[in-house]
C-alpha cells in the first residue's frame, strides 16, 4: 500500500505539470495577438515591396520616355525641312547653285547633322532592305544579279538618332 500511495502523488503531479505547461491561460490570448500582428507585419511588408518595385519601374519607364522625347523633340521640324534639303541636293547635283547658295546648302546640312540627323547610306546595287528602304517602283532587271537589288535611288533616307524618320525611296530590279 505504501507503494500505491507513493505512485499516485507522482502521477498527479506529472498530470498537473502537463496541463500547466500545455495551456497557460495567460499566454494563449497573447500568442493569438502575436500571430495576428506578425501577419499584419508580413502583409504590410509585402505591400511595401510591391509598391517600391512598382515605383522603381515607373521611374525607369519615365526616364526612358524622357530620353526618347529629348532625342526626338525636333523630329517634326526636321521632317518638314527634308524636302528643302532634297531641293538643295538636286540643285547642287545639277550644278545650279551659285557660290552663295552652295554655302547656305553646306551650312544647312551641317546644322541638321549637329541636331542628330544622319543620312541612311544607300547605293545602287545594294540588297533591298524593307527596314530602311521604300520601294517606289520595280523595273525588269537587265541581269540576273540585279534582281532584288536597288537599281536607282530617288530620295535618300534619314534617321534622327536611332529612329528612321524617312525611308530611302528606291527603284528595285525584278
C-alpha positions in Angstrom: 0.0 0.0 0.0 2.8 2.3 0.7 3.9 1.9 -2.8 0.5 2.8 -4.2 0.4 5.9 -2.2 3.8 7.0 -3.4 2.9 6.3 -7.0 -0.4 8.2 -7.0 1.0 11.6 -5.9 3.8 11.3 -8.6 1.2 10.7 -11.3 -0.9 13.5 -10.2 2.0 16.0 -10.1 3.0 14.9 -13.6 -0.5 15.5 -14.9 -0.7 18.8 -13.2 2.6 19.9 -14.7 1.5 18.9 -18.2 -1.7 20.9 -18.0 0.2 23.9 -16.6 2.8 23.9 -19.4 0.5 22.9 -22.2 -2.0 25.7 -22.0 -1.2 28.5 -19.6 -4.3 30.7 -19.6 -2.3 34.0 -19.6 -0.2 33.4 -22.7 -2.9 31.9 -25.1 -4.5 35.2 -26.0 -1.1 36.9 -26.3 0.0 34.2 -28.8 -3.1 34.9 -30.9 -2.4 38.6 -30.8 1.3 38.0 -31.6 0.4 35.8 -34.7 -2.1 38.5 -35.8 0.4 41.2 -35.5 3.0 39.1 -37.3 0.6 38.5 -40.2 -0.2 42.2 -40.4 3.5 43.0 -40.4 4.1 40.4 -43.2 1.2 41.9 -45.2 2.5 45.4 -44.8 6.0 44.4 -45.8 4.6 42.7 -48.9 2.6 45.8 -49.8 5.6 48.0 -49.3 7.8 45.8 -51.5 5.2 45.7 -54.2 4.8 49.5 -54.1 8.6 50.0 -54.1 9.1 47.8 -57.1 6.2 49.4 -58.9 7.7 52.9 -58.2 11.1 51.8 -59.4 9.6 50.5 -62.7 7.7 53.8 -63.1 10.9 55.8 -62.6 12.8 53.7 -65.2 9.9 54.0 -67.7 9.6 57.8 -67.1 13.4 58.2 -67.6 13.3 56.2 -70.8 10.4 58.2 -72.2 12.1 61.5 -71.2 15.3 60.5 -73.0 13.4 59.4 -76.1 11.5 62.7 -76.1 14.7 64.7 -75.8 16.3 62.8 -78.7 13.3 63.2 -81.0 12.0 66.6 -79.9 12.8 68.2 -83.2 11.6 65.3 -85.4 8.6 67.1 -86.8 10.6 70.2 -87.7 13.4 68.1 -89.3 10.9 66.1 -91.2 9.3 69.3 -92.6 12.7 70.5 -93.7 13.7 67.4 -95.6 12.0 68.5 -98.8 14.0 71.7 -98.7 17.2 69.7 -98.3 16.1 67.5 -101.2 15.7 70.6 -103.4 19.1 71.8 -102.4 20.7 68.4 -103.2 19.1 68.3 -106.6 20.2 71.8 -107.4 23.7 71.0 -106.3 23.8 67.8 -108.3 22.8 69.7 -111.5 25.4 72.5 -110.7 22.6 75.0 -110.4 23.8 76.6 -107.2 25.9 79.7 -107.2 28.6 80.2 -104.6 26.3 81.8 -102.0 23.7 79.2 -102.3 26.3 76.5 -102.0 27.5 78.0 -98.7 23.9 78.1 -97.4 23.4 74.5 -98.5 26.6 73.4 -96.7 25.6 75.3 -93.6 22.1 73.8 -93.6 23.5 70.3 -93.9 25.9 70.8 -91.0 23.2 72.3 -88.8 20.9 69.3 -89.4 23.8 66.9 -88.7 24.5 68.6 -85.4 20.9 68.2 -84.4 21.3 64.4 -84.9 20.1 63.9 -88.5 22.1 61.4 -90.5 21.7 60.0 -94.0 21.0 56.3 -94.4 23.7 55.1 -96.7 22.2 53.5 -99.7 23.9 52.7 -103.0 22.8 51.2 -106.3 23.5 47.5 -106.3 22.8 47.1 -102.6 20.2 44.5 -101.5 16.7 45.9 -100.9 16.0 46.1 -97.2 12.4 46.9 -96.3 13.5 48.1 -92.8 15.4 51.1 -94.3 14.1 51.3 -97.9 10.8 52.1 -99.5 10.4 50.5 -103.0 8.7 53.2 -105.2 8.9 51.2 -108.4 10.1 47.9 -109.8 11.7 47.6 -113.2 12.8 44.5 -115.1 16.4 43.7 -114.3 18.8 43.6 -117.2 20.9 41.0 -115.5 20.0 38.2 -113.1 22.3 39.6 -110.4 20.2 42.8 -110.2 17.0 41.0 -109.1 16.1 42.1 -105.6 18.8 44.8 -105.7 18.5 48.6 -105.7 18.7 50.0 -109.2 18.2 53.7 -108.5 17.8 55.9 -105.5 15.1 58.6 -105.9 15.4 60.2 -102.4 17.9 59.4 -99.6 16.6 58.1 -96.3 17.3 59.9 -93.0 17.4 58.9 -89.4 17.3 61.0 -86.2 19.4 59.2 -83.6 18.3 55.6 -83.8 14.9 56.2 -85.4 14.3 56.4 -89.1 12.3 59.5 -89.9 12.2 58.9 -93.7 12.9 55.7 -95.6 15.1 55.8 -98.7 12.9 55.8 -101.8 14.4 53.4 -104.3 13.7 51.6 -107.5 14.2 47.8 -107.3 15.0 45.3 -110.0 12.7 42.3 -110.5 
